[in-house]
Amino acid sequence: MEIIYASLEFRRPGEAANESDVAAAVDALWVSALPSDGLQHVSARPEPGRIDVLFYLLSQDAPDTTGALSRARALIARSHRTSPRLHRLYLPPEPLAESTEPAARPTA
């Protein structure tokens, strides 16, 4: 299992999230999840100006599979596109820098 930390940042700086915003964000992530994302659990909590999210993703053993960071980012982007509430309240995710994804582990 791999754990990825991410934040959903509000479009309007200084806006505060409440528990219904957190629940709606988690629901939107679950609705948008695909089996290939490997999502097992997601938790979130409100912070000033953002919602912090922890993704618990299945580890992918095959060397040609997408890394957990890329899968979490794709899930956030998909949720942002398909959920009117996420699209209205939060900024879209930024693209990953090429160096942020860990290198594939060599296989024996």
GIPEGI-V252600 format. One record per backbone hydrogen bond with DSSP energy under -0.5 kcal/mol. NH is the residue of the N-H (numbers start at 0). CO is the residue of the C=O. If there is no record, write none. Layout:
nh->(NH/NH)
co->(CO/CO)
//
This chain:
nh->(1/3/5/7/8/9/10/12/14/16/21/22/23/24/25/26/27/28/29/30/31/32/32/36/37/37/38/39/40/42/44/46/48/49/50/51/52/53/54/55/56/56/57/60/64/70/71/72/73/74/75/76/77/78/79/80/81/82/83/86/87/88/89/90/99/100/101)
co->(56/54/52/50/6/48/88/10/11/46/17/18/19/20/21/22/23/24/25/26/27/28/29/33/33/34/33/55/55/53/51/49/14/46/7/44/5/42/3/40/1/54/37/58/61/66/67/68/69/70/71/72/73/74/75/76/77/78/81/82/83/84/85/8/96/97/99)
//
